């Protein structure tokens, strides 16, 4: 079987075939290789970018943890200092001012935003006053310890590191009223961000460390709270950016950025919204928010940040109770790397194009050295065919096998000239002998025709035997699998199989029917063997069952069904074989009425000439009927009127019925065709073939 037919321009020319063989590998293999390298390079390049941003995130995380540690250790150092202890125990009227000065010195030395001292009950004792505040602000009453600090106090007592904490505006006001200006952050509408009805962010994200101040006996006499406010802390985020992306660390003009988020809002960043305006108040996309804040994952991928694509890394920030309260972000512009990637792909493509062009030039030159001698030999053969027997290839420049072939061709043409004359003489003698034999052959023509018919019949029977044996072998295995799975389903479901008990039974019957059909096919391949078992069947019930099995075909047509079941006797034969015969006749009747009609089904009691009882059934259609030629050959093997038929259906049906002593006949009605099946109640092997009227000749 030919799967592909070459076009005419290729099939008719060796030259074109050689050119195709030389150029197709270049035109197909090289582009595929370029594509594979481009895809691989694209994936590898993306992995390098992700690896780079992962390491950047590790550096930023390390610095962030270092600052947390410095805030914690610095606060701890002030809490354990002798000067603070001395000032705390001073009984002078200006003790609060002395404490304020101690805290102010500690705050400036550590670079903290606030330091506040509380007694063990949470009442404020002193606060580091930043430079520039009035005396009234410095001596103003200090609120009690915010409730949020009480929860972090228990943790900080056993850990020198600071912890992240989200404070409401009142909590920050109690700690550091001078930082209130940095607290309110208006929210900026951001593409792809999660829906939010808020107009501004008022909460504070702080690095907070709280440590007890103990006396000589180890008793807590005060609590020191210190930390940094991260809202709009530009120096802090710019320092992270300088550490992660120092000058000249990113090639191709890319720019690195760093950002701190509280929830999904940028509270400090060096990403620009406009030329001189930072993107503080913009929000992260909902995709990143769900991955980092909802699922706690680290995001390492491309992301659209404010107004451009960045190779981005996000990781969640946790508070003292391991709740995700924000994100740390680093990333760099993707566009310069993308342009470099395209440039590399372009250079790679140009290199491959050059290699392809050079290879094609060499291939064409080598192909020409092959097809030119072939063309010359082909031209010589054309001249000989046109009546120039003395045409020759002559000398060619090739010294390879083609050159030798051209010489052999010239020698062959010389030999042909010599043999032609001898063949002409022998032809004349042969004509004379043929004339003598013709008379003898005409005499034996009749016997030859008979032998030919017998040979054709033998070949058909042999083909049927091979076909049925092959089909039976191929179907047996899936039948066994189907039966095994049905048994397994019934055993596995147990009582749960009761609702589909009738369906399972129907499947069993159909599997058994297929098994019997396979047995019948094997019997046609080995006629001496007998398969199947006989039972007495209610012919009316069997007709109804078969009608159900072809119901899907009737549903697709405009065919009505008329039933006239009057048989009272039963038929003795195998159920599946009888169903096979009736369904075959019903399908033939349905196919004979493509535009609709009436399918008539009848049963009657019947008795053959020998007095044996039985039943008859009819399957009739209202189609076009059967022509005399079709009626004569209807039950012959391999005869069919369908484009997709094999001509075995009626022949096998006839064999199945005759096995039990019955017969099938066909005739035309006034409108349509009628098939009659006669069956015995007690099966009996026939002793003669049925006559033209459908009755067994020996009965």
N, C-alpha and C positions, 0 to 999 in steps of 0.2 A: 504494500500500500504506500503510495507516494504522499508524503506529508507536505512537501514543498516543491513547487514547480518554478524553475528558473525562468526569468523573463526571456523573451525571444532574442533580444539583443545580446544577452549573455549566453544563452544556450546554443546559439548558432555560430559562435566565433571563439576559437582557441585564444586568439589575441585578447579578446575582452575578458575571457576567463583568467588568463595569466595576469592581466592588469588588475582584475578584481582581487585575485589571490595576493598580489603584491601590495595593493593599496588598502584593502579592507582591514587587515590587521592594524595598519597605521591609523586609519580613520576611526576604528573602534577601540582598539586596545589603548592607544595613547590618550584619547579623551577620558576613557574610564580610569586610567592610571592617574591622570591629572585630577579627576573628580575625587578619587579615593585619597590622594595626597592632600587635596584641599579640605576634604571632610576631616581627615585625621589631624591636619594642621590646625583646623578651626577648633576641634575638641581639645587638642593639646594646648593651644594658645589660651583657651578659656580656663583650662585647669591651672595654667601658670598664673593667670590673673587672679583666680580664686585663691591659690596658694599664697600669692603676694598679700592680698587683703586679709587673709587669715593671720599671717604673721604680723601685719600692721595692727590688727585687733589685739593680738597677744601683747604687743608693746604698749598699746593704750591701756589695756586692762592692768598690766603690771604697774604703770605709772599711777593709775587710779587707785589701786590697792596701796601703793606706796604713800600717796597723800592721805588715805584713810589711816594708815599706820602712823604717819607723822602727826596727824590731828590727835589721834588717841594717845600716842606717847608724849606729845607736847603737853596735852591737858593733864596727863598723869604726872608729868614732871612738875608742873605748877602746883598741883594738888599736894604733892609730897615735899614741896620746898619749905625750908626752915623760915624764910622770910614771910611766907603766907601764914605759917603757923604762929609766928611771933605777932604779926599784925592782927591775927584773929583773936589772940589772947590779950591784946593791949586793952587797958581799961580807960583810955583817954577819950575825951569828947569827940575828937576827930578820927575815931577808929574807922568809921565808914570811908572817910576820905583816904586814909592810909590803905585800906583794902582796895579801894577803887584804883589807887595808883599802882599797887602791886599787880592787880589784874590787868591794868592798861599796859604796864611794862611787859607782862607775859604775852598779852595779845599781840603787841607790836613785834616782839621778838619771834613769835611763832608764826606770824602772818595770818592769824585767825580773824574772823569777822566778829566774834563775840566771846566773852568769858563772863559767866554769872555765877555767884556764890550763894548757896542756899543753906539754911540750917536743916537738920534731919527731918523737920516737920514740913519742909517745902517753902518756908518763908524766906524771901530774898534778903540777903545781907549786903551784897555789894555787886557792882557791875563795872566792867571795863568801859570807861567813857572814851569814845574816839575823839581825836582832835577836832576842834572847830565847834563843839557843842557849847551852849551857854551854861553858866553856872546853875541856872534854874533847871535845865535839862539834866545836868550832872547830879543835882541833889533831889530830883523828883523821885517820888515813891516808886519802888520796883514791884511789879505784880508778883504773885505767887508763882511757884514752879508750874509750868503748863502740865496738864494731865498726861500729854503724850510723852513727857520726859520720864515720868514714873515707870512706864513700861520698859524703857531702854535702860534704866538705872540698874535693874537686876542683871542684865546681860553684861553691861560694861564693867561691872565689878570683877568679872573673871576674864576679861579680854581687854588687852591694851589697845586694840584697834577701835577706831570710831565706827559707827554704824550709820547707814542712810535712814532718813526719817522724813516723812511728809507731814508738815505742820500746817494748821489752818492760820489765817491772818492774825487771830488773837494770840496764838502760841508764839508766832514770830515777834509780835509786838512786845510780849513779855520778855523775850530774850534780847532783842536788838531793835528798838524802835527806829534807829537811824537807817535800817535796811528796808524800811517800808516802801521806799521809792522804787526798789528793784522788784517788788513783789508782783504787782499787777502786770500781766502779759496779755494784751489783746490777741484773740485768736484770729488768724488769717485764713480765709477760705483756701483750701488746698485740694487740688485734683486727686481723685481716687481715695480720699480720706473717708473714714467711717463717719456716718451722720452724727452730728452733735448740735444741740440747741444752745450751748453756752456761748457767750460773747467774749469772755476773758477767763484767764486762769489766775486765781487769787492765792492758791496754796504755795507753800515753800518747800523745796527739796533741799535738805541740809545734811552735811556730814556732821554728826553729833557724837561727842564723847562725854560721858558723865563718870566722875570718879569721886570716891569719898575722901574726905580729909580726916585723918585719924590722930588721936592724941597718943601720948606715950603708952597708955594702957591698951591701945588698939581699938578704942571706941570711936565710932563715927561722930564727929562733932560738926561736920559740914559736908556739903556736896558741891563739887565744882562741875559746871557744864560749859563746854566750849565747842566751837565748831565753825564751819564755813557754810555760807549760803551759796547754792549753786545757781539760783535764778539769775540770769543775765551776768554771770561771772565770766566776763570776756577774757580776763587775764588767764584764768584757769584753763579755758578751752583752747585759747591760742597757744598756751604752753604745751598742752597735749599735742596739738597739731605740729608744733615745731619739733617735738621729740619724735613723733611718728614719721613726719614728712619733712626732714630738714631740707635746706636749700639745695637743689640739684639732685635730690634723691629720686624724683620721677622723671623719666625720659619723655621725649616727644612733646614737651610743653604741657603735660597733664598737671592738674592741680589736686592736692590732697585736702581733705576736709575732716573735721571732727565735730561731734554734736553730743549734747546730753539732753535726754528726753525725760520729762515727768509724765508718766503714762505715755500718750502718743503725741505730746506737744513739745516742740523744741523750745527749751528754756534758756539755752545758751549754745551758740554755734558760730562757726566762721563761714558757713554757707551763705552766699549772698542772694537776697531776694531781688534786689536791684544792684546797681553799680556800687553804691556806698551804704546800702541798707542790708543789715543781716536778716536772715530768715527766721528771726525769733518770733514765735507765735504760730508758725506753720506747723502742719501735722503730718505724720507719716501715713503712708497708704494703708488701707484696711488689710491688704494681703500680708504686709510685713507685720502689722499690729497683731493680726490673728496668730501668726506663726511665733512671734517672739513673746508677746505679753499673754496671749491666751494659752498657747501650748508650751511655752518655755524653751523654744528652740533658738539656736543661733543661726541667723540668716547670713548666708554666704552666696551672693548671686548679684546679678544686675538689678538695679532698682532705680526708679525715676525719683530723683531727689529735687523737690521744689520746681526746677525748670530745666533739668538736663539729666541724662543717664549717667550713673556712676556705678563703678564696681564697688559694691557695698558690703559692709559687715555690721550686723547688729547683734548685741547680746543683752539679755535682760539684767536689770539692776534689782537687787533684792534688799528688803529692809531687814530689821533685826529679827523679824519673825518669818523670814524667807518668803515674803510675799513680793510678787513682781510689781514694782512701783515705777519703773522707768526703763530706759535703754541707753547703752553706750554705743555710739556709732563712729566708724571711720570709713573712709572711702575716697576714691579718686576718679576723676573724669575718664569716661570710657572712650570718648570720641577720638582723642589722639591715637590710642591703641587700635581702634577700629580702622582708622585711616592707614596705619602702618600695616595692619593685617591685609587690607585690600591691596596695598602696594606690593606686598610680598606675593600674594596670589597672582597679581598681574605679571610680576617678573617671572614667576614660575610658569605661567601660561605662555609668555613670550619665549622662554627657553624651550619648552616643549614644542611650540610651533616651529621654532627653528630646527629642532631635531627631526620633527616630522617632515619638514620640507626637504632636508638633506637626505633623509632615508627614502622618501618618495622618489627623489631624483635618481639615486642609485638603483632602486627597485625597478624603475622604468627602463633604465639602460640594460639591466640584466634580463628583464622580461623580453625586451626587443631581440636579444640574441637567441631567444627560444622561439618566439612566434614567427619571425621572418622566414626561417627554413620551413616551418610548418605551412605557412601561407604559400610558399613556392611549390611545395609538394601538392597542396590542395589545388592550386591552379593547374598543375600538370594533369591531375585526375579529371578535372572539369573538361580540359581539352580532349582527353581520351573519350570521355562520355559524349562529347559533341561530335564525334566522328573523326578525330585526328589520332589514329592509333600509333603514330610514330612520334608523338610528343614525349619529351623526356625532361627530367628535372635538371640534369647536367651537373656541373661542378658547383659546389657551394663552399663558403669559407669556413663553416663550422667543422671542427675536427672531433666533435664529441659523438654521442649516440645518435643525434639527429643527422649528422653527416653520414654516418654509416647507414642509417635508415633510408636516406635519400638514394644512396648507391644501391641498396637492396631493392628499392622501388623500381629503379630503372631496369635492374636485372629481371624483376618480376614481370614488368611490362613486355620485355623481350620474350620471356617464356610464354606469356599469354598469347602473343602473336603466333608462336609456333603451335600452340595447342588449339587455337581457334580453328585452323584448317582441319585438324584431325577431328575435332568435335563436329564440324559440319558433315564430314563423311560418316561419322558414327550416327549422327542424327538421321540421315537419310535411311540408313539400315534400320534404325530403331522404329522409324515411321512405318516401315514395311512390316516389321514384327508386330507392332501395335495393331495394325489393321487385321492381322491374322488372329490375334487374341481377342479382338473386340467381339467377333461372332461367338466365341466360346463364352465370354462373360455375359453376353445378352441371354444366352441359354440358361445360365445358372443365376440370373438376377432375382428370380422369385425366392429361391432358397437363401440367397444372401440377405434379402430384406427380412425374412423370418429370423435368421440368425442375429441380425442387427437388433430387432425388437427384443429378442431374448437377452441379448447382451445389455441393452439399455435397462431392461427390467432388473437384471442381476446387479448392475451398477447402482441402481436406485436403492435396492434392498440392502446392498452392502453399505451404502452411505447412511441409510436409516439406522442400521445396526451400530455404526461408529458414532453417529450423532446421539442416539439415545443412550448408549453406554457412557459417553462423555458427559452428557447433561446429568444423568443419574449420579455420576461420581461427584460432580461439582455441587449438586443440590443437597446431597446427603449430609454433608458437614454443617451448613447453616441450619438445616432442619433439626439436627441433634442439639445445636446450641440453643435454638428457640425453645425446644421442648425442655431442655435442662433449666433454662432461665424461668420458664413458666412454672415448673415444679418448685424451683427455689423461691419464686415469688409466693406461691401458695403456702409453702412451708414457713417462710419468714413472716408472712402476714398473719397466718393462723386464722383466728376468728375474725380478724379485721378484713379478711378477704370476702366475707359473706355478701357485702353490698355489690361486689363485682363478680359473684360466683357464676352467674349466667354468661358474662363476657369471657371469663377464663375458660368456661366449658366450651364456648364457641371457638376460642383460640385453639383449645386442645383438638376439637373436631377438625379445624382447618389444617392444623399441623399434621394430624393423622391423614387427612385427605392428600396433602402434599407427599406424605410418605408412601401412600398407596400409588400416587401418580408416578413417583420414582420407581416403585416396584414394577409398575406396568411398563415403564420405559425400559427397565432391565429385562422384562419379559420379551419385549420386542427385539432387544439385542440378543437374548437367549431364549427363544420360543419354547424350548423343552421344559423350562421351569415354570411353576405356577405360584403366584403371590396373592395375597389378600384373603379376606374371609367373607362368607356369605351370610346375610341376614334377611329376614322377611321385612320388607319396607312398606309403609303406608305411602302409596304413590302421591296421594293428594297432599299430604304433609310435606313430602319431599319437594313437590312443585312449589309450595308456598315458601319453603326455606330457600330454594334457589332464586325465587323472585326477590327475596330480601337481599341476597348477595349481589344481584345486578341492580339494586335500587339506585345506587349512585349514578349508574349510566342512564337510567330512566329519568332521573331528576334533571339531567342536562338536556332532555329532548321534550318534544310535544307529543308524546306517545301515551295513549290510554291502554289500560289492561282490562281484558274481558276474561273471566274465569267461568268454566263450565266443568266442574269436577263431579262426576257421577260414578266413578269406579268404587267398588266395594271390596274388591279382592286386593291382595298384597302381592308384591313382586319380590322374588328371591334373587338377590345379587348384592354386591358390595356397595355400601352407602356412598362412599367417596367417588367410586367409579360412576355411579348413576348421576350424582351431582355434577361430575365433570361433563357427562354427555348432555344433560339438560341445560347447564349454564352455557356450554358451547353453542347449542341451538338457539338459546335466548339471545346471546350476544350477536350471532349471525342475523337474527330477525331484527334486532334493534339497529344494526348497521345497515340493513336493507331499507330502512325508513329514515333517512337523514332529515327529511322535512316534516316528520311526524306521521302519525297513523294510529293503528290499533294493533296491539299484541294480544292474540287469542290463545288461551291455554285450555285444553280439554283433556279429560281422562274417561275411559270406558272399560268395563269388563270385556274380556276377550277369550276366545278359545281357538286353538289352532286346528288344523285338519286331523291331527292324530287324537283330538279330544282332550288335550292338555289345557288346563285353565291358566289364565294370565290376565294381564291388563295392557291397555294401549294408552299412550299419551300423544297429544298433538301440540306442536308449537307452530303457530301460523302468523304470518305478517300480512300487511296490506301494501307491500312495496311493489316493485316493478315486475316481480316474478323471475323465473329462470328460463333462459333460452334453451332450445333443444341441444345445442352443443354443450352447454353447462350441465344439463341433466345427464348427458351421456358420460361425462368425465367427472361427475361430482364427487364420487367416493374413491377416486384414484389418489395415490400419494403424490404430494408436491404439486397438485393442481389447486390453483387459487385464483380468484378474481380480484383480490385486494392487493394494493401496492405494497403493503407492509406485512402480508401473510406469508406463511411457509407451506400451506397446502397439506398440513398433517392433521388438522382438527377433526374434520369429518371422517377421515380414514381411521384415526385412532378411536373415535367414538364408535364407528361401525365395528371395529375389532373388539372393543369392550363389550358391546351388546351381544355380538355373535358368540362370545366366549360362554355366555350363559344360555345359549339357545334362542336368543331373540334376533331381531333384525330392525334396520332403519330403512325407511323409504322416503322419497321426496316426490312431490308433484306440484303443478301449478293450479291455483284457484282462479276464480273469475278476476280477483284482484289480489295479487300477492302469491306467496309460496307457502306450502304446508309440508312439515316434516313429521312423520309418524314413527314412534318407537314402540315396538311390540315386545313385551317381556313375559316370561313364564313365572308362575308362582313357585314351581319347583324347577331350579335350573337344570338344563339338559343340553349337553354339547350337541351342536347341529351335525347332521350327517351329509349335508349338501349346502352349497351356497344359495342365497336367496335369489328368487326369480325377479323379473323386472317389476312385477306388481308388489314386491316387498315380502312375499311369503317364502319360507324356506322350501327349496325344491324337493326335499326328501320327506316333507310332512304332508 
